[in-house]
Amino acid sequence: MTITLPDGTRIRAVLLSRTDYLLRVAVEGEDDAKVFCRANDTWVAESGEPVDIEFDWQRRTPANVPPLRDCICPQEVANRLIDSFLHPERGATKEEALHVISATGLRIAVRRGELIPQ
């Protein structure tokens, strides 16, 4: 979230808790949480000064959406994916195995056939 002070200073904060009339936020570099109260649809700092609160979901800038051409996989990859859905019994080769990272940081290969209950 972004908090704009009366002098125009903008600070980034992380929401800790919220009710309809109270916000607790953590501000980078400060040890204590800041509290803001809402009165007559205006957020007010502990000092009594009105502030503007903008939550990240309220941003007016458009989302960073990649172009469609970056979201389309090559035909060869699409064919392999479709084939694996139509014929799961074939399983994946070693090169086609899904790799996951364990909680301890190990890279583990899992074949599609191991994910399907017998």
Summary of the structure (lengths in Angstrom):
residues: 118
radius of gyration: 25.0
end to end distance: 47.9
largest distance: 68.1
contacts: 219
relative contact order: 0.11
helix: 25%
strand: 34%
